[in-house]
Amino acid sequence: MNESPDGSIVASCDGVTRTYTRSQSRSYWRSLFGSHETPPTVTALNEIDLTIQAGELVGIKGPSGSGKSTLLHLLAGLETPSSGTVTIAGRSTDTLSRGERTRLRLDSIGIVFQRFHLLSALPAQSNVAVPLVEEGVKKSTRRKRAQRLLERVGLGDRLDHTPGMLSGGEQQRVAIARALVTDPDLVIADEPTGELDTETGQQITALFEEICADGTAVVLASHDTATLSVADRIVELRDGVRIDG
């Protein structure tokens, strides 16, 4: 695992605000408000402060439209803040180019998407190894590391199974193994149990607890109370504002 620069803080948000321009074109808004007016904006997050430490499991809670996904995108370096600073592995994302942020994700961040985003034509072992291809890791090492992680998540007998041959819970475990394959400092999960039955969801949350016990920080957003119950602390958002203190 990569060591965070100060030994404990993996990621942080300092006064982070993120705004978006409404989806209609500029010509549409100018036809309504005049040629000198700019399109109105929406504030998805407003003045958010947050610190994530190594080995910590942080839950993100809030209704739809509260800013949960925006916060995850910022912590993953997929977006940059409109104002304020997001720092990941000691680097401020707003100072990095798109390519540098991609490199940062490969080096330091694992992402577990709600809908898995596995490559349908590839077996589980190859799906897990995809990030290592981007890192230029040789094939034999990729295969060994992917196999080790699939065994860790209980899928050592599914190495050659494509996603279509796996259950929803098994696909989610492949996605988690893929997120861990680069030994990240931080794992980000968006509604990781949203598509799963109760028993499988419990297995997935237990796996996140194991990941944290190894020192990796995990941030997960969920509407599910049972999923959030494993968190060390919960950050609650409403209308883009943090309301848990």
N, C-alpha and C positions, 0 to 999 in steps of 0.2 A: 504493500500500500504506500502511496505517496504520503510523505509527512507534511502536515500543514505547517506553514512558516513559523508560527509561534507555538507549535506543539499542541494546540487545542482548537483554535478557531478555524473552521473549514470554509465557511462562507458568511457573508454579512450584507445587510442592507442598511444604508445610512440615509434617512430622509428621502426615501425613494418614491418618486411620483412617476406614473406612466399614463400618458394621454394618447388618444387615438383620434384621428380625423374621421368624421362620419363617412360612411361608405359611398355616398353619392358623389358624383364627379364635381370638380370645381365649377364647371360650366353650369351645372344644375343650381348650385348655391348662388352663383353670381346672377342667374336669371331671377332669383327670388330677392336677393338682398343688394344687388348692385355690383358693378365691376370691381370696386375697391374693397369689398368684404371677403374675408377668408371663410372657408367652411367651418361650422361649429365643431367643437371637439368633445370627446367623452373622457372623463377621468376614471380609469380603471383601478388605479391605486393612488393613494394620496398620503404622502409623508410617512412611509412605512419604515420602521426601525426593527431589525431582526438580526440575531446572531445565532449561528449554528455551530455547535462544537462537535469534535470527533467523538464517535460512539453514541451520539444522541439521536433519539427517534422523535422527530417533531411532527405533530399532526396539524394539518391546515383545514380549518372548518369554516363553513359559511354557505349560504344559499346560492343558487345559480345566479351568476352576475355579480357575485361579491368581490371578485378579483383573484380567486384561488389559482385559476389556470395562468393568469398573467404573472402572478408571483412565481409560480413554478417555471415559467418560460424565462423569467429574469434570472432566477437562480441556476438555470441550466445554460445561461449564456445564449439562448436562442433569440432573445431580444435585449436591448439596452434601455436603461431608464431615460425618461424625458428630463428628469432632474434628480439629484441625489446620486449616490454611488452604490453599485453592487460589486462586492469584492469576492472573488472565488480563488482559492489557493494562493492568496496574496496578491492577486492581480485585479485591477479595476476594469470591468468589462467595457466601459465606455471609451477606454483608451486603446482598445484592441480592434484590429480589422476583422472582417467576417472570417477570413481564413485563420487568423490567430484565435478567434473564439472557437472555431471548429477544432483546432488543435488542443485548446484547453479542455473541451469536452472529452476528446479522446483520452487525454492524459489524466483527467481528474474527476469526471462526472459519468455516472451511469444513469440512463433514463429508462423507466418502465412505463410504457404507454398503456392506456386503458384498453385499447383494441389490439395490443400485442405487436402489430407491425412486423410479423415474421415474413420471410420470403417463402412463398408457397412451394416453390420448386426445390428448395434445399432441405436436406434432412436436419434434424435438431442440432447435431454436432456442428454442421457447417453454418447454421444460423447463429449459433453462439460465437463462432469464430470470426464473424464478419468484421467487428471492430479491429481485430488483430491484423486483418488483411490491410486495412487502412494504415496501420502502424508499421507495416512492412515486416511483421514477424514471420519467420520461416514456417512452412506448412507443417512440419512434424511437431513443432512447438505449439502451433495453433491447435492442432488436433488433440494433443495431450492436455492442454489447458482447458479446452472445451469439454473434453471427456471428464476431467476431474470435477468441473463445476456441475455438469449434468448429474454426476454421481452424488454430489453434495445435495442437490435439490430432489433427489430420489428418482432420477430418470436415467440411471446408468444402463437400463435395458431398452432405452428408446433412442439410442444414438442415431440410428438410421431411419427413424420415422419422420416423414414430412409432416408439416402442420395439420394437413387434412386427416392424418391418421391419429391425431392426438385429441384428447378432450380439452375443454376450455381451461381447466385448471392446469393441465400438463403444458398447454401452450403458454400460460402465464409463467410457469416455472422456467420454461425455456427462455422467455423474455427476461426474467430475473437473472438467470445464469449469464445471458448476453450482457446485461448491465454490469455484471461483476467481473467480466473476463479481463478487463484492463486494470484491475485492482484500484478502483476509483476511491477518492476521498469521500465523495458524496454520491448517494443514490437518490434520485427523485422519482416518485411514483404518483401518477395521476389516476385516481379512482382504481387502485389495483385490484380490488375485489368486486367492482361494480358488475361484472359479467359472470360472476361465479356463484355457486350455491353456498349455503352457510358453512358446511363442513370444509369444502375446499378453501373458502375464504379464511377460515381459521388456520388452515395449514399455511396459507400464504403470509398471514400476519405473524405467525410463529417464525417463519423463515426470516422476515424482516428483523425480528428481535434477535435472531442468531447473528445476522449480519452486523447489527449494532454491537453485539457482544465482542465481535472481532475488531471493533474500533472504527468501523465505517459509519459516517453520519447518514441518516435516512430522513428525508422529508416526504411525507405522503399527504395528499389531499383526498378527502373522502366525505361523502354524505352519511356514511354508515357509522353509527355509534360504536358498534362492536369492533370495527376496524380501528377506530381512533382510540379505543380503550387501552391499546398497548403502548400508546405514545408516552414519552417521558413528560411532555407538556404539549398543550394545544394552543395554537395561534388562531384566533377567531377573527374573520373579516366580515364586514358588512358595508356594502356600497363603497368598496375600495378603501375603507378605513379599518385599522386594527382596533378592536373593541375589547380585547382581553387584558389590556393594561400594558 
